[in-house]
Amino acid sequence: MLLLSVLGKCSTIKEEVFTRQSPKLRRMKRHDPMKYGNSDLEGMFVLGPMAAYTDIAFRLLCRHRGAAMCFTEFSNANAIVRNVPESFRLMRTCREEMPVGIQIFGPDEEVMKKAVQKIGERVATGELFASCIDINFGCPSGSVIRAGAGSALLKKPEKIAAIVSACVSASKLPITAKIRAGWNTDNAVQIATLVEKAGAAGLTIHWRTATEGRKRSSGWEVVGEVKRAAGIPVIGNGGANTPERAVQFLRETGCDAVMISSAALGNPGIFGRSNALLNGSELPPPTWEEKLSDFHEYARLAEKFGVLSPKSMRAHAIEFLTGFEGVKLARKRLNAAKTVGEITAIMEEFTPANRA
């Protein structure tokens, strides 16, 4: 009886301690859904937007491999307002890939407001699907900066707030934002506070500044600072290039989810492996057969959704080869290939040089 009493008290104490823990820590243990935009995320690792890579086929592949959410390639708000067909091709989404965020960029409130309205109209008719409209304030590309958009706006935090506020006022969909730590110094907490006050429903933050590129190898503490200061969901971004790093990022910063971007190229299984590691198990690295299977699945989805082209197939094929020995000749052949059929044949003929 005494032993049962002690065990009962221990169980009660354990439950009380668990109850007193932060909602974030409790959610990590229970894996409760986190709401981002208007969708519940059944996981804590999301695919980031990457121009020329994250088309609808690759996003769906990553969702099938464990990504909790994906974001489209970013579209130019000016092009959306002018009804440029390419802008809507980049934004093409489907019900199957939900949750998904449609990402846009632009330099001022009026054009962004109009772009948000056009997207909302297409979501309302079922032409597009979206959990949120995500505004890019983080892209460091020269052409985007010269247009006064992307990370150029990090130099004008009040302008960022004005754009977010204008978009929120014009949208029935939740508005979220993607930022960096700052332009050339860390002022992420200030920017995040302004973004939240302007009505944003969520925030993704890359812990490097716009001007430093990849020079800094560590510094994701700023994501934790933003999370502690914010009352909206925070997704951390930058440097999550392995399942181990992704889980470490999540645990050390306390962010709500981690965005995996370039590390997912040619390696969509990183999401499933990160999920497994978070749950206490470790999956082996992908074999060439697994990667080739994923490449074929990308091709199938690309054909199904009308985005199959030699250019996109070549780009993804090169990424799928990364990490294996003996790829030099295969890459050379891929760069010379003119058709989807040629690219597929090269991938099927490849055998890693280090295979026994």
C-alpha positions in Angstrom: 0.0 0.0 0.0 2.9 2.4 0.9 4.6 1.7 -2.4 1.3 2.4 -4.3 0.9 5.6 -2.4 4.4 6.8 -3.2 4.0 5.8 -6.9 0.7 7.7 -7.0 2.3 10.8 -5.5 5.2 10.6 -8.0 2.7 10.4 -10.9 0.9 13.4 -9.6 4.1 15.4 -9.2 5.1 14.4 -12.7 1.8 15.6 -14.2 2.0 18.9 -12.2 5.5 19.5 -13.5 4.3 18.8 -17.1 1.4 21.1 -16.6 3.7 24.0 -15.4 5.9 23.6 -18.4 5.6 26.1 -21.3 3.0 25.4 -23.9 5.8 25.1 -26.5 7.6 22.3 -24.5 4.3 20.5 -23.9 3.4 20.7 -27.6 6.9 19.3 -28.5 6.3 16.3 -26.2 2.7 15.7 -27.3 3.2 16.9 -30.9 -0.1 18.9 -30.8 -0.8 20.8 -34.0 0.5 24.3 -34.3 -1.7 26.7 -36.2 0.0 28.8 -38.9 -2.3 31.0 -40.9 -5.6 29.2 -41.0 -4.2 25.7 -40.9 -3.1 23.3 -38.2 0.4 21.9 -38.8 0.8 18.2 -38.1 4.6 18.5 -37.6 7.3 21.0 -36.9 9.4 21.1 -40.1 8.3 23.1 -43.1 9.7 23.6 -46.6 10.9 27.1 -47.4 10.3 28.9 -50.7 13.1 28.7 -53.3 12.9 30.4 -56.7 13.1 27.9 -59.6 12.8 24.9 -57.3 9.7 24.8 -55.1 7.1 24.4 -57.8 3.9 22.5 -57.0 5.4 19.2 -57.8 8.4 19.5 -55.5 6.2 20.9 -52.7 3.8 18.0 -53.0 6.8 15.6 -52.9 8.0 17.2 -49.7 4.6 17.1 -48.2 4.4 13.4 -49.0 7.8 12.9 -47.3 6.8 14.6 -44.1 6.9 18.4 -44.5 4.3 20.0 -42.3 3.8 22.9 -44.6 5.2 24.4 -47.8 5.5 27.9 -49.3 5.4 28.8 -53.0 8.1 30.5 -54.9 7.6 34.2 -54.4 5.7 36.2 -56.9 6.1 39.8 -57.8 3.1 41.8 -56.6 3.4 44.2 -59.6 3.1 41.2 -61.9 0.1 39.9 -60.0 -1.7 43.2 -60.2 -1.0 43.3 -64.0 -2.3 39.7 -64.4 1.0 38.4 -65.8 0.4 34.7 -66.3 3.8 33.6 -65.0 3.0 35.1 -61.6 0.0 32.9 -61.3 1.9 29.9 -62.5 4.3 30.4 -59.6 1.4 30.7 -57.2 -0.4 27.6 -58.4 -1.5 25.5 -55.5 -3.9 22.6 -54.9 -6.0 21.2 -52.1 -3.8 18.2 -51.7 -0.8 20.2 -50.6 -2.5 22.2 -47.9 -1.2 23.7 -45.6 0.6 26.0 -48.1 1.5 29.6 -48.0 1.5 31.8 -51.1 4.5 34.1 -50.9 4.7 37.5 -52.6 7.0 40.5 -52.6 6.7 44.2 -53.4 8.0 47.7 -52.5 4.9 49.5 -51.3 1.6 49.3 -49.6 -0.8 50.0 -52.5 0.6 47.4 -54.9 0.8 44.8 -52.2 -2.7 45.5 -51.1 -4.0 45.0 -54.7 -2.0 41.8 -55.1 -3.4 40.4 -51.9 -7.0 41.2 -53.0 -6.4 39.4 -56.4 -5.0 36.3 -54.6 -8.0 36.4 -52.2 -10.4 36.5 -55.1 -8.8 33.4 -56.6 -8.8 31.5 -53.3 -12.5 32.4 -52.8 -13.4 30.8 -56.2 -11.2 27.7 -55.5 -8.7 28.5 -58.2 -6.0 28.8 -55.6 -5.6 27.2 -52.1 -3.7 28.9 -49.3 -3.3 28.8 -45.5 -1.9 32.3 -45.6 -0.4 35.0 -47.8 3.3 35.3 -46.8 5.2 38.6 -47.4 8.8 38.3 -48.2 11.0 40.9 -46.4 14.1 38.7 -46.4 15.3 38.0 -50.0 18.8 39.4 -50.4 18.8 39.0 -54.3 20.3 42.1 -56.0 17.4 42.5 -58.4 14.8 42.4 -55.6 16.8 44.8 -53.4 17.2 47.2 -56.4 13.4 47.2 -56.7 13.1 48.3 -53.1 11.6 45.0 -52.0 12.6 41.9 -50.1 15.4 42.5 -47.6 15.8 46.2 -48.7 12.8 46.9 -46.6 14.7 45.7 -43.5 16.3 49.2 -43.5 12.8 50.7 -43.1 11.0 48.8 -40.3 8.1 51.3 -40.3 7.6 50.6 -44.0 7.4 46.9 -43.3 4.7 47.5 -40.7 2.8 49.7 -43.1 2.8 47.1 -45.8 1.7 44.3 -43.4 -1.1 46.6 -42.1 -2.3 47.4 -45.6 -2.3 43.7 -46.6 -4.1 42.7 -43.4 -6.8 45.3 -44.1 -7.4 44.0 -47.6 -7.3 40.2 -46.9 -9.7 37.6 -45.6 -6.7 35.2 -45.5 -4.2 35.5 -42.6 -1.1 37.6 -43.5 2.3 36.3 -42.4 5.8 37.7 -43.0 9.3 36.4 -43.6 12.2 38.5 -42.3 15.9 38.3 -41.5 17.7 39.3 -38.3 18.1 42.8 -39.9 19.8 44.6 -42.8 23.4 44.7 -41.4 22.8 44.5 -37.7 20.4 42.5 -35.6 17.2 44.4 -34.9 14.9 41.4 -35.4 12.9 41.9 -32.2 12.0 45.5 -33.2 10.9 44.4 -36.6 9.0 41.4 -35.3 7.2 43.6 -32.8 6.1 46.0 -35.5 5.0 43.1 -37.8 2.9 41.6 -35.0 1.3 45.0 -34.1 0.5 45.5 -37.7 -1.7 42.4 -37.6 0.5 39.6 -38.9 -0.6 36.1 -37.9 2.8 34.5 -38.1 6.5 35.2 -38.7 9.4 33.4 -40.2 12.9 34.7 -39.3 16.2 33.8 -40.8 18.9 34.5 -38.2 21.5 35.9 -40.6 21.4 39.6 -41.7 20.8 40.5 -45.4 24.4 41.7 -46.0 26.4 38.9 -44.4 25.3 36.1 -46.7 26.5 32.8 -45.3 29.6 34.3 -43.6 28.1 33.7 -40.1 28.0 30.0 -39.2 26.1 30.4 -36.0 23.7 32.8 -34.3 20.2 31.3 -34.3 19.8 32.7 -30.7 18.1 35.7 -32.3 15.2 33.4 -33.3 14.8 32.5 -29.6 14.8 36.2 -28.7 12.1 36.9 -31.2 10.0 33.9 -30.1 10.2 35.1 -26.5 9.1 38.6 -27.5 6.3 37.6 -29.9 2.8 36.5 -29.3 2.4 34.9 -32.7 3.8 31.7 -34.1 7.5 31.9 -35.1 9.2 29.7 -37.6 13.0 29.6 -37.5 15.1 29.5 -40.7 18.7 29.1 -41.6 21.3 26.4 -41.2 19.0 23.4 -40.7 20.9 21.3 -43.1 20.6 17.9 -41.4 17.9 16.3 -39.2 20.2 16.7 -36.2 20.6 20.4 -36.9 16.9 20.9 -37.5 15.9 19.3 -34.2 18.7 21.2 -32.4 17.5 24.4 -33.9 13.9 23.7 -32.7 15.0 22.7 -29.1 17.6 25.5 -28.5 15.5 28.4 -29.8 12.0 27.3 -28.7 10.6 28.4 -32.0 7.3 26.8 -33.1 8.7 25.2 -36.3 11.9 25.1 -38.3 12.0 25.9 -42.0 14.2 23.7 -44.1 15.1 25.1 -47.5 18.2 24.2 -49.6 18.9 21.1 -47.5 15.6 19.6 -48.9 16.8 19.9 -52.5 17.5 16.4 -53.8 16.7 15.3 -50.3 13.0 15.5 -49.5 13.3 12.7 -47.0 15.0 15.1 -44.6 11.5 16.0 -43.3 10.7 12.4 -42.4 14.1 11.9 -40.9 13.8 15.1 -38.8 10.3 14.0 -37.6 11.7 10.6 -36.7 14.6 12.1 -34.8 12.3 14.4 -32.9 10.3 11.4 -31.9 13.4 9.6 -30.6 14.3 7.4 -33.4 17.0 7.8 -36.1 16.6 6.7 -39.7 19.6 5.8 -41.9 20.7 8.2 -44.7 18.9 7.8 -48.0 20.2 5.3 -50.5 20.6 6.1 -54.2 17.6 3.9 -54.9 15.5 6.0 -52.5 16.6 9.2 -54.1 16.0 7.9 -57.6 12.5 6.9 -56.6 11.9 10.4 -55.3 13.3 11.9 -58.5 10.8 9.7 -60.5 8.0 10.8 -58.2 8.9 14.5 -58.8 8.8 13.9 -62.5 5.4 12.2 -62.2 3.9 15.0 -60.2 5.5 17.7 -62.5 3.8 16.0 -65.5 0.5 15.7 -63.7 0.5 19.4 -62.8 1.9 20.7 -66.1 5.2 22.0 -64.8 7.5 19.4 -66.3 10.3 20.8 -68.4 14.0 19.9 -69.2 15.1 23.0 -67.2 13.4 22.1 -64.0 14.2 18.4 -64.3 17.8 19.1 -64.9 18.0 21.4 -61.8 16.4 18.8 -59.6 18.4 15.9 -61.1 21.7 17.6 -60.2 20.5 18.1 -56.7 19.5 14.4 -56.3 23.0 13.4 -57.3 24.6 15.5 -54.6 26.3 13.5 -51.9 27.2 10.5 -54.0 30.7 9.7 -55.4 31.3 9.6 -59.2 28.7 12.3 -60.1 31.1 14.5 -62.2 30.4 12.7 -65.5 26.6 12.4 -64.8 26.4 16.2 -64.1 28.3 16.9 -67.3 25.8 14.7 -69.3 22.9 16.4 -67.6 24.1 19.8 -68.5 24.2 18.7 -72.1 20.8 16.9 -72.1 18.1 18.6 -74.1 15.0 16.5 -73.2 13.2 15.1 -70.2 13.8 11.7 -71.6 17.5 12.2 -71.8 17.7 13.5 -68.3 15.7 10.5 -67.0 17.9 8.0 -68.8 21.1 9.6 -67.3 19.6 9.3 -63.8 18.6 5.7 -64.3 22.1 4.8 -65.7 24.0 6.4 -62.8 25.6 4.1 -60.2 27.4 5.6 -57.2 31.2 5.0 -57.6 31.5 3.9 -53.9 28.9 1.1 -54.2 30.3 -2.3 -53.3 
